[in-house]
Amino acid sequence: MGIQDIIEGKKQWRAHKARVKALPPDYQIVYKEMEKYFFKVGPVDLPDGPLLPGIVDFFEGGVASGRGVLELIGNDVAAFCDDLIKDSPTYADVYQESISGEPGAAGK
């Protein structure tokens, strides 16, 4: 990874965060909680993957249609997050494999 890649990544992240700040306050609160959750237990490809920008797209659509954030995702934010990453390998899966010593053991 070169310096240009790092600079480009920072530009993309700042643009992403600007989109989040443009959301109404209730959407921002829920997004930040989701982001914390994903960075703690989320998919391994989170930094480079489409998950976070996809959530902002989804939220922007909800704002445009005049719906509240909890109307979109329901009352259980963690369950919504878990459903989004149910088929993705998570850091917890990687950790389980590392302590078991068997590759693929977490999927059993």
Order of alpha helices (4+ residues) and beta strands (2+ residues): alpha-alpha-alpha-alpha-alpha-alpha
